[in-house]
């Protein structure tokens, strides 16, 4: 989401990686590491990867996923294998990214979980902004970043965007998907690239202060622009889907995902920068337009969005929502866990990311869980043994 000096970047990897065993002693967000949700991975080339074993593993877990999706309530455990390098400099190198992610898939099978991990060819928040002539800036060892190049809403509206697939990053993303599919022979689950809501996309183009003035003065024109972003997103998603085919997992980037699930995930971090009413009126229609062809909207925002729960749950065909539930996960993680009891008996899945040890998971889950919830507990346990203990306690608490 937007940062200092109007510069947006997915993650900064100019700081050293430390192990979860060090992190979990801190019990708070550690600003000295590159990625609190990442796991150290040994890369694995396609010729060394056991495709048959992962196919069988994923098929078995997807049966659990299918049952969960049809149920009115329940709990699944997802041990996410997030590779820090793929969220930064390695996202430009298709060979390196694939090898790192194959290493992550192989490692994930050692951890007791209910949802399989998946491949994601490209990470980067500026995909739709590229249609407006914005190009990535790269600093050594860092993620791609975008600096807004427009100064007013009129400038953006008067600009005739390209289709995303014609842009440099659009072509690279599609080439990367094609490469991943070719190397894996379509045998592994794959998601779309990082999908952003129109409310997030606009801040890749306009400085935040300028945008909020426009939001106050010209809300109807903002809605028109958001609809343009939605059309660009829809078109690019169709191009990605043509290449991924039946291997497509939903909701995709950042969420527990399965080939058995519906709904498309959008990062909507700027939702908490406007009122719930404004969010519902101005931001939701275009976000729904992007997601409805895939079964409905799946919501993510960083930080504490507990005050927006009613607005999020009011979204028609909402399938899932994601939030951070421990200080180690997000510096702005919510401490209002009980507010999320509102998800009980709605049929909407809550994707709960909890970085921390078994004690932290147990402590937070006892506050979060109530009967009637459809909950996915996302863990980051360092060892298979710790994951086994966490898995068992999660099931005990929630059943």
C-alpha positions as CSV (number, residue, x, y, z in Angstrom):
1,X,0.0,0.0,0.0
2,X,1.1,3.6,-0.3
3,X,4.3,4.6,1.5
4,X,6.4,7.7,2.0
5,X,7.1,10.1,-0.8
6,X,4.2,8.7,-2.8
7,X,6.3,5.6,-3.5
8,X,4.6,2.2,-3.6
9,X,6.4,-1.1,-3.3
10,X,5.2,-4.6,-2.4
11,X,8.1,-5.3,0.0
12,X,11.6,-4.1,0.8
13,X,14.2,-6.8,1.0
14,X,17.3,-4.8,1.9
15,X,17.2,-6.2,5.4
16,X,18.5,-9.7,6.4
17,X,16.2,-12.7,6.9
18,X,16.1,-14.1,10.4
19,X,14.4,-17.4,11.5
20,X,11.0,-17.7,12.9
21,X,12.5,-19.1,16.1
22,X,14.1,-15.6,16.6
23,X,11.0,-13.8,15.5
24,X,8.6,-15.6,17.7
25,X,10.5,-14.6,20.8
26,X,9.7,-11.0,20.1
27,X,5.9,-11.2,20.3
28,X,5.6,-8.1,18.1
29,X,6.2,-7.1,14.6
30,X,9.9,-7.0,13.8
31,X,10.9,-4.2,11.5
32,X,14.5,-5.5,11.2
33,X,13.6,-8.3,8.8
34,X,12.5,-8.4,5.2
35,X,9.3,-10.4,5.5
36,X,7.7,-11.7,8.7
37,X,5.5,-14.2,6.8
38,X,8.3,-15.7,4.7
39,X,10.0,-19.1,5.0
40,X,13.6,-19.9,4.1
41,X,13.5,-22.1,1.0
42,X,16.0,-24.2,-1.0
43,X,15.3,-23.9,-4.7
44,X,14.3,-26.9,-6.7
45,X,14.5,-27.2,-10.5
46,X,11.6,-28.8,-12.4
47,X,13.7,-31.9,-13.3
48,X,14.2,-32.5,-9.5
49,X,10.6,-31.9,-8.5
50,X,8.3,-34.9,-7.8
51,X,5.2,-33.9,-9.7
52,X,3.4,-37.1,-9.1
53,X,3.8,-36.8,-5.3
54,X,2.6,-33.2,-5.2
55,X,-0.4,-34.0,-7.5
56,X,-1.4,-36.8,-5.1
57,X,-0.9,-34.6,-2.1
58,X,-2.9,-31.7,-3.5
59,X,-5.7,-34.0,-4.7
60,X,-6.1,-35.4,-1.2
61,X,-6.2,-31.9,0.4
62,X,-8.5,-30.6,-2.3
63,X,-11.1,-33.2,-1.2
64,X,-11.0,-31.6,2.3
65,X,-11.3,-28.1,0.6
66,X,-14.3,-29.2,-1.4
67,X,-16.1,-30.5,1.7
68,X,-15.2,-27.3,3.6
69,X,-16.5,-25.1,0.8
70,X,-19.9,-26.8,0.9
71,X,-20.2,-26.8,4.7
72,X,-21.9,-24.1,6.7
73,X,-19.1,-23.9,9.2
74,X,-15.8,-25.5,10.1
75,X,-12.0,-25.0,10.3
76,X,-9.1,-25.7,8.0
77,X,-5.4,-25.2,8.6
78,X,-3.1,-23.7,5.9
79,X,0.7,-23.6,6.4
80,X,1.6,-20.9,3.9
81,X,4.9,-21.2,2.2
82,X,5.7,-17.6,1.3
83,X,9.0,-17.1,-0.4
84,X,10.5,-13.7,0.4
85,X,12.7,-13.5,-2.7
86,X,9.7,-14.0,-4.9
87,X,8.1,-10.9,-3.4
88,X,11.1,-8.8,-4.3
89,X,14.0,-9.0,-6.8
90,X,13.3,-12.7,-7.9
91,X,9.9,-11.8,-9.3
92,X,11.6,-10.5,-12.4
93,X,13.5,-13.8,-13.0
94,X,11.0,-16.5,-14.2
95,X,13.5,-19.3,-13.8
96,X,14.6,-18.4,-10.3
97,X,11.1,-17.6,-9.2
98,X,9.9,-21.0,-10.4
99,X,12.7,-22.9,-8.7
100,X,12.1,-21.1,-5.4
101,X,8.4,-21.8,-5.5
102,X,8.9,-25.5,-6.4
103,X,11.2,-25.7,-3.4
104,X,8.4,-24.2,-1.3
105,X,5.8,-26.7,-2.6
106,X,8.2,-29.6,-1.9
107,X,8.8,-28.3,1.6
108,X,5.1,-27.7,2.3
109,X,4.3,-31.4,2.1
110,X,6.3,-31.9,5.4
111,X,3.8,-29.8,7.3
112,X,0.4,-31.1,8.4
113,X,-2.2,-28.9,6.8
114,X,-5.5,-29.0,4.9
115,X,-4.9,-26.7,2.0
116,X,-2.2,-27.1,-0.6
117,X,0.2,-24.3,-1.6
118,X,0.3,-23.0,-5.2
119,X,2.5,-21.3,-7.8
120,X,2.1,-17.6,-8.6
121,X,4.1,-16.4,-11.6
122,X,4.3,-12.7,-10.9
123,X,4.1,-10.6,-7.7
124,X,3.7,-6.8,-8.2
125,X,1.2,-4.1,-7.4
126,X,1.5,-1.9,-10.5
127,X,0.1,-4.2,-13.2
128,X,-3.0,-2.1,-14.1
129,X,-1.1,1.2,-13.6
130,X,1.2,0.0,-16.4
131,X,-1.6,0.5,-18.8
132,X,-1.3,4.3,-18.0
133,X,2.3,4.4,-19.0
134,X,3.7,3.9,-15.5
135,X,6.8,1.7,-15.4
136,X,8.5,0.0,-12.5
137,X,11.5,1.4,-10.8
138,X,13.9,-1.2,-9.4
139,X,16.4,-0.8,-6.6
140,X,18.9,-3.5,-6.1
141,X,17.6,-6.2,-3.7
142,X,14.1,-4.7,-3.6
143,X,10.7,-5.2,-5.0
144,X,9.4,-3.2,-8.0
145,X,8.1,0.2,-7.0
146,X,5.9,2.7,-8.8
147,X,5.8,6.5,-8.3
148,X,2.5,8.2,-9.2
149,X,3.0,10.2,-12.4
150,X,-0.3,12.0,-12.6
151,X,-1.4,15.1,-10.7
152,X,-5.1,15.3,-11.2
153,X,-8.1,13.1,-11.9
154,X,-8.7,14.8,-15.2
155,X,-5.2,13.9,-16.3
156,X,-5.9,10.2,-15.6
157,X,-9.3,10.3,-17.2
158,X,-7.9,12.0,-20.4
159,X,-5.2,9.4,-20.8
160,X,-6.0,6.6,-23.2
161,X,-4.7,3.4,-21.5
162,X,-3.3,0.4,-23.3
163,X,-4.6,-3.0,-22.7
164,X,-2.4,-4.5,-19.9
165,X,-1.3,-7.4,-22.1
166,X,0.4,-4.8,-24.4
167,X,2.5,-3.3,-21.7
168,X,6.0,-4.4,-20.8
169,X,5.0,-5.9,-17.4
170,X,1.8,-7.4,-18.9
171,X,3.7,-9.2,-21.5
172,X,6.3,-10.4,-19.0
173,X,3.5,-11.7,-16.7
174,X,1.9,-13.7,-19.5
175,X,5.2,-15.0,-20.7
176,X,6.0,-16.0,-17.1
177,X,2.7,-17.9,-16.8
178,X,3.3,-19.6,-20.1
179,X,6.8,-20.6,-18.9
180,X,5.5,-21.9,-15.6
181,X,2.7,-23.9,-17.3
182,X,5.2,-25.3,-19.8
183,X,7.8,-26.3,-17.2
184,X,5.2,-27.9,-14.9
185,X,3.1,-29.4,-17.8
186,X,0.0,-27.9,-16.1
187,X,0.2,-30.4,-13.2
188,X,0.5,-27.9,-10.4
189,X,-2.0,-25.3,-9.0
190,X,-1.4,-21.7,-10.3
191,X,-3.0,-18.4,-9.4
192,X,-3.4,-15.1,-11.2
193,X,-0.9,-12.3,-10.4
194,X,-1.4,-10.1,-7.4
195,X,-4.9,-8.5,-8.0
196,X,-5.5,-5.0,-6.7
197,X,-8.8,-3.2,-6.2
198,X,-9.5,0.0,-8.1
199,X,-9.2,1.9,-4.8
200,X,-5.6,0.5,-4.6
201,X,-4.8,1.0,-8.2
202,X,-5.6,4.7,-8.2
203,X,-2.9,5.4,-5.7
204,X,-0.3,4.0,-8.1
205,X,-1.3,6.8,-10.4
206,X,-2.2,9.8,-8.2
207,X,-0.6,10.9,-4.9
208,X,-2.9,10.1,-2.0
209,X,-3.5,13.7,-1.0
210,X,-4.6,14.6,-4.5
211,X,-6.8,11.6,-4.8
212,X,-8.6,12.2,-1.5
213,X,-9.4,15.8,-2.6
214,X,-10.9,14.4,-5.8
215,X,-12.8,11.9,-3.8
216,X,-14.4,14.7,-1.8
217,X,-15.0,17.0,-4.8
218,X,-15.8,14.6,-7.6
219,X,-17.0,11.2,-6.3
220,X,-19.0,10.4,-9.4
221,X,-16.0,10.9,-11.6
222,X,-13.9,8.7,-9.3
223,X,-16.5,6.0,-9.8
224,X,-16.2,6.3,-13.6
225,X,-12.4,5.9,-13.3
226,X,-12.8,2.9,-11.0
227,X,-15.0,1.3,-13.6
228,X,-12.2,1.8,-16.3
229,X,-9.8,0.1,-13.9
230,X,-12.2,-2.8,-13.5
231,X,-12.5,-3.3,-17.3
232,X,-8.7,-3.4,-17.7
233,X,-8.5,-5.9,-14.8
234,X,-11.2,-8.1,-16.3
235,X,-9.5,-8.2,-19.7
236,X,-6.1,-9.1,-18.2
237,X,-7.6,-11.8,-16.0
238,X,-9.1,-13.4,-19.1
239,X,-5.7,-13.4,-20.8
240,X,-4.2,-15.1,-17.7
241,X,-7.0,-17.6,-17.5
242,X,-6.5,-18.7,-21.1
243,X,-3.0,-19.8,-20.2
244,X,-3.7,-21.3,-16.7
245,X,-6.9,-23.2,-17.6
246,X,-8.0,-25.9,-15.2
247,X,-5.0,-25.4,-13.0
248,X,-6.4,-22.0,-11.7
249,X,-6.8,-21.7,-8.0
250,X,-9.0,-19.2,-6.3
251,X,-9.1,-16.7,-4.6
252,X,-5.3,-16.6,-5.4
253,X,-2.5,-14.3,-4.3
254,X,-2.2,-14.0,-0.5
255,X,-5.1,-16.3,0.4
256,X,-5.5,-20.0,1.1
257,X,-6.6,-21.2,-2.3
258,X,-7.9,-24.3,-4.1
259,X,-9.1,-25.4,-7.5
260,X,-12.3,-26.3,-5.6
261,X,-13.1,-22.8,-4.4
262,X,-14.8,-19.7,-5.9
263,X,-14.2,-16.0,-5.6
264,X,-11.3,-13.8,-6.7
265,X,-9.1,-12.1,-4.1
266,X,-8.4,-8.4,-4.3
267,X,-6.0,-6.3,-2.1
268,X,-8.1,-3.4,-0.9
269,X,-5.7,-1.8,1.6
270,X,-7.0,1.7,1.1
271,X,-10.5,0.7,2.2
272,X,-9.6,1.8,5.7
273,X,-8.6,5.2,4.5
274,X,-12.2,6.1,3.7
275,X,-15.4,5.7,5.7
276,X,-17.3,2.4,5.5
277,X,-20.2,4.2,3.8
278,X,-17.9,5.7,1.2
279,X,-16.2,2.3,0.7
280,X,-19.6,0.7,0.0
281,X,-20.8,3.4,-2.3
282,X,-17.7,4.2,-4.3
283,X,-15.3,1.2,-4.2
284,X,-17.4,-1.9,-4.0
285,X,-19.2,-1.8,-7.4
286,X,-16.0,-1.8,-9.4
287,X,-14.4,-4.4,-7.2
288,X,-17.4,-6.6,-7.6
289,X,-17.3,-6.2,-11.3
290,X,-13.8,-7.7,-11.3
291,X,-14.6,-10.6,-9.0
292,X,-18.1,-11.6,-9.9
293,X,-17.1,-13.6,-13.0
294,X,-15.1,-15.8,-10.7
295,X,-17.9,-16.4,-8.1
296,X,-17.7,-13.3,-6.0
297,X,-15.4,-10.9,-4.2
298,X,-12.7,-11.9,-1.7
299,X,-11.5,-9.1,0.5
300,X,-8.1,-8.3,1.9
301,X,-6.8,-5.2,3.7
302,X,-3.6,-4.8,5.7
303,X,-4.0,-3.3,9.2
304,X,-7.0,-3.3,11.5
305,X,-10.2,-3.2,9.4
306,X,-12.5,-4.3,12.3
307,X,-14.5,-1.1,12.0
308,X,-15.3,-2.0,8.4
309,X,-16.6,-5.5,9.1
310,X,-20.3,-4.6,8.5
311,X,-19.4,-2.9,5.2
312,X,-17.4,-5.9,4.1
313,X,-20.0,-8.4,5.1
314,X,-22.7,-6.4,3.3
315,X,-21.0,-7.1,-0.1
316,X,-23.3,-9.3,-2.2
317,X,-21.7,-12.7,-3.0
318,X,-18.8,-12.1,-0.7
319,X,-16.9,-15.4,-0.4
320,X,-13.9,-14.7,1.9
321,X,-12.1,-12.1,3.8
322,X,-8.5,-11.9,5.1
323,X,-7.0,-10.3,8.1
324,X,-3.9,-10.4,10.3
325,X,-4.5,-11.6,13.9
326,X,-1.1,-11.4,15.6
327,X,1.3,-8.5,16.1
328,X,4.1,-10.6,14.5
329,X,2.0,-10.8,11.3
330,X,1.3,-7.1,10.7
331,X,2.4,-3.9,12.7
332,X,-1.3,-2.8,12.5
333,X,-2.9,-6.2,13.2
334,X,-6.2,-6.0,14.9
335,X,-6.6,-6.7,18.6
336,X,-10.4,-6.6,18.3
337,X,-10.6,-10.3,17.5
338,X,-14.0,-10.6,19.1
339,X,-15.4,-8.2,16.5
340,X,-14.9,-10.9,13.9
341,X,-17.4,-13.1,15.6
342,X,-19.7,-11.3,13.1
343,X,-18.6,-13.8,10.5
344,X,-20.3,-16.7,12.3
345,X,-23.3,-18.1,10.5
346,X,-22.8,-16.0,7.4
347,X,-21.1,-18.7,5.3
348,X,-18.3,-16.2,4.5
349,X,-14.8,-17.7,5.1
350,X,-12.4,-15.8,7.3
351,X,-8.7,-16.3,6.3
352,X,-6.9,-15.6,9.5
353,X,-3.1,-15.1,9.3
354,X,-1.3,-15.8,12.6
355,X,2.5,-15.5,12.6
356,X,3.8,-16.8,15.9
357,X,4.5,-19.9,18.0
358,X,1.9,-22.4,19.1
359,X,1.2,-20.4,22.3
360,X,0.4,-17.3,20.2
361,X,-1.8,-19.2,17.8
362,X,-3.7,-20.8,20.7
363,X,-4.1,-17.5,22.5
364,X,-5.5,-15.7,19.5
365,X,-7.7,-18.5,18.3
366,X,-9.5,-18.8,21.6
367,X,-10.5,-15.2,21.2
368,X,-11.3,-15.5,17.5
369,X,-13.3,-18.7,17.2
370,X,-17.0,-19.1,17.9
371,X,-19.3,-21.9,16.6
372,X,-20.8,-21.1,13.2
373,X,-17.6,-19.7,11.8
374,X,-15.9,-20.8,8.5
375,X,-12.3,-20.3,9.5
376,X,-9.0,-20.9,7.8
377,X,-6.1,-20.6,10.3
378,X,-3.0,-19.6,8.4
379,X,0.2,-20.7,10.2
380,X,3.9,-20.0,9.8
381,X,5.3,-22.6,12.2
382,X,9.0,-23.1,11.6
383,X,9.3,-26.8,11.9
384,X,7.0,-29.7,10.9
385,X,7.0,-30.8,14.6
386,X,5.7,-27.3,15.7
387,X,3.2,-27.4,12.9
388,X,1.9,-30.8,14.0
389,X,1.3,-29.4,17.6
390,X,-0.4,-26.3,16.2
391,X,-2.6,-28.3,13.9
392,X,-3.8,-30.5,16.7
393,X,-4.5,-27.6,19.0
394,X,-6.4,-25.7,16.3
395,X,-8.6,-28.7,15.6
396,X,-9.2,-29.2,19.4
397,X,-10.2,-25.5,20.0
398,X,-12.5,-25.2,16.9
399,X,-14.3,-28.6,17.3
